[in-house]
Amino acid sequence: MDNSEILVTTTERIPGKEYEIIGEVFGLTTQSKNVVRNIGAGLKNIVGGEIKAYTELLSEARDIAIERLRHNALEIGADAVVMMRFDSDSISADMETVAAYGTAVKFK
């Protein structure tokens, strides 16, 4: 089984599946903005609107966090992750951290 085969869902139940809980799993990443993104964001901050470079950064960070969550689940023998959630925070003006977390389960 590879990472892509690990089902990740935000729901508590998976319809039609019986499973046992293995434990908690996490996927963490910290990403920094580069100088070009910072300059563009600073200019956008003056005129207003979406800062697409930051949106892309957070989207990439989310995808990395989910991939790491799946990898963590695979390492402990899980078939799926239920109740997946995200947390994010700014570490500094140019760094964001994203955590994906949930409950690893094994199908019966």
Summary of the structure (lengths in Angstrom):
residues: 108
radius of gyration: 17.0
end to end distance: 16.5
largest distance: 55.8
contacts: 310
relative contact order: 0.32
helix: 37%
strand: 39%
